Amino acid sequence: MIVKGTKELPASREVVWGVINEPSEMAKLMPGVESFEVTDDRHWTAKVKVPLGLGGLKMTIDFERLEERELEFASMRAKGKGVGALMDMTTSFTLSEAGDGKTSMDWEADVKIAGPVGSMGQRVLQPIVNQQVSQVLEALEKRVTEASASS
């Protein structure tokens, strides 16, 4: 399932890049992060609890930075494992000036979920993915606003 969109952020590209390109900053934006560990500048791991219905799905997600062009483009891959689910996601962000010190971010995520959770189907999983994306984008907007105010 592919989800994508554009988000205008109230900060310069330098500030937005500083947040989305720093693994520890990204970890703060993800809902349900219980622990986070950086292996090196291209690899990091997060233990997360993804809300699913009545309970939550605990997953260990390994992130790998695939490509980056500073202040302009970044892509990464996230592979997650949990009881009843395997996730493979590739995401990318493209930043451009939006005028008045703002940044426009085009983003796309290709999310694949396998196992019993994946068999619930896109109709069930799409709203959950959309909610997670919305929470990350709201947290990103809040974080870049704070970072912009303190720079």
C-alpha positions as CSV (number, residue, x, y, z in Angstrom):
1,M,0.0,0.0,0.0
2,I,1.4,3.4,-1.0
3,V,0.6,6.5,1.0
4,K,1.9,9.9,-0.1
5,G,1.3,13.6,0.3
6,T,2.7,17.1,0.7
7,K,3.1,18.9,4.0
8,E,4.0,22.5,4.4
9,L,6.2,23.1,7.4
10,P,6.8,26.5,9.2
11,A,10.6,26.3,9.1
12,S,13.6,26.6,6.8
13,R,14.8,23.5,4.9
14,E,17.9,23.5,7.1
15,V,15.7,23.1,10.2
16,V,13.5,20.5,8.7
17,W,16.5,18.6,7.4
18,G,18.1,18.7,10.8
19,V,15.0,17.0,12.3
20,I,14.3,14.4,9.6
21,N,17.9,13.5,9.1
22,E,18.7,12.8,12.7
23,P,17.6,9.3,13.9
24,S,17.1,10.3,17.5
25,E,14.9,13.2,16.4
26,M,12.9,10.9,14.1
27,A,12.4,8.4,17.0
28,K,10.7,11.2,19.0
29,L,8.2,11.7,16.2
30,M,7.1,8.0,15.9
31,P,4.1,7.0,18.0
32,G,4.6,4.1,20.4
33,V,8.5,4.1,20.5
34,E,9.5,2.2,23.6
35,S,13.3,2.2,23.0
36,F,15.7,3.4,20.4
37,E,19.3,2.5,19.5
38,V,21.6,3.9,16.9
39,T,24.1,1.3,15.4
40,D,25.9,3.8,13.0
41,D,25.0,6.8,10.9
42,R,23.1,4.6,8.4
43,H,21.4,2.0,10.7
44,W,19.2,2.2,13.8
45,T,16.6,0.1,15.6
46,A,13.4,1.0,17.4
47,K,11.1,-1.1,19.6
48,V,7.6,0.1,19.1
49,K,4.1,-0.7,20.1
50,V,1.7,-0.1,17.2
51,P,-1.9,0.4,18.2
52,L,-4.1,-2.3,16.6
53,G,-7.7,-2.6,17.8
54,L,-7.9,-3.6,21.5
55,G,-4.2,-4.3,22.0
56,G,-1.0,-3.3,20.4
57,L,1.4,-5.0,18.1
58,K,5.0,-4.9,19.5
59,M,7.6,-4.7,16.7
60,T,11.3,-4.4,16.4
61,I,12.0,-2.1,13.4
62,D,15.4,-1.9,11.8
63,F,16.0,1.3,9.8
64,E,18.5,1.8,7.1
65,R,19.3,5.1,5.4
66,L,19.3,4.4,1.6
67,E,20.0,7.7,-0.1
68,E,20.4,11.3,0.8
69,R,21.0,14.7,-0.9
70,E,21.5,17.2,1.9
71,L,18.6,19.7,2.3
72,E,16.8,18.1,-0.6
73,F,16.0,14.4,-0.5
74,A,16.3,11.4,1.8
75,S,15.0,7.8,1.6
76,M,15.1,5.0,4.1
77,R,13.9,1.4,4.5
78,A,12.3,0.1,7.7
79,K,11.9,-3.7,8.3
80,G,9.9,-4.7,11.2
81,K,9.1,-8.0,13.0
82,G,6.5,-8.7,15.6
83,V,4.3,-11.6,16.7
84,G,2.0,-12.1,13.7
85,A,3.4,-9.5,11.4
86,L,6.3,-8.6,9.2
87,M,6.6,-5.1,7.8
88,D,8.7,-3.8,5.0
89,M,8.5,0.0,4.3
90,T,10.4,2.3,2.1
91,T,9.9,6.0,2.6
92,S,11.2,9.1,0.9
93,F,11.1,12.9,1.5
94,T,11.8,15.7,-1.0
95,L,12.2,19.2,0.5
96,S,11.7,22.4,-1.4
97,E,11.4,26.1,-0.5
98,A,7.9,27.3,0.0
99,G,8.6,31.0,0.5
100,D,8.4,33.1,3.7
101,G,10.9,30.8,5.4
102,K,8.7,27.7,5.0
103,T,9.5,24.3,3.5
104,S,7.3,22.1,1.4
105,M,7.9,18.4,2.0
106,D,6.7,15.8,-0.6
107,W,6.6,12.4,1.1
108,E,5.8,8.8,0.1
109,A,5.8,5.5,1.9
110,D,5.4,2.1,0.4
111,V,4.2,-0.2,3.2
112,K,4.0,-3.9,3.0
113,I,2.6,-6.0,5.9
114,A,2.7,-9.8,5.8
115,G,1.6,-12.5,8.3
116,P,-1.7,-12.8,10.1
117,V,-1.9,-9.0,10.6
118,G,-1.2,-8.4,6.9
119,S,-4.0,-10.8,6.0
120,M,-6.5,-8.4,7.7
121,G,-6.4,-6.6,4.3
122,Q,-5.8,-3.1,3.1
123,R,-9.4,-2.0,4.1
124,V,-8.6,-2.6,7.7
125,L,-4.9,-1.6,7.7
126,Q,-5.3,1.6,5.6
127,P,-6.9,3.7,8.4
128,I,-4.3,2.5,10.9
129,V,-1.4,3.4,8.5
130,N,-3.1,6.8,7.8
131,Q,-3.5,7.5,11.5
132,Q,0.2,6.7,12.2
133,V,1.3,8.9,9.3
134,S,-0.9,11.7,10.5
135,Q,0.6,11.5,14.0
136,V,4.2,11.5,12.6
137,L,3.4,14.6,10.4
138,E,1.8,16.5,13.3
139,A,4.7,15.7,15.6
140,L,7.2,16.8,12.8
141,E,5.4,20.1,12.4
142,K,5.5,20.7,16.2
143,R,9.2,19.7,16.4
144,V,10.4,21.9,13.5
145,T,8.3,24.8,14.9
146,E,10.1,24.4,18.2
147,A,13.5,24.0,16.5
148,S,12.9,27.0,14.3
149,A,12.0,29.2,17.3
150,S,15.2,28.3,19.1
151,S,17.6,28.7,16.2
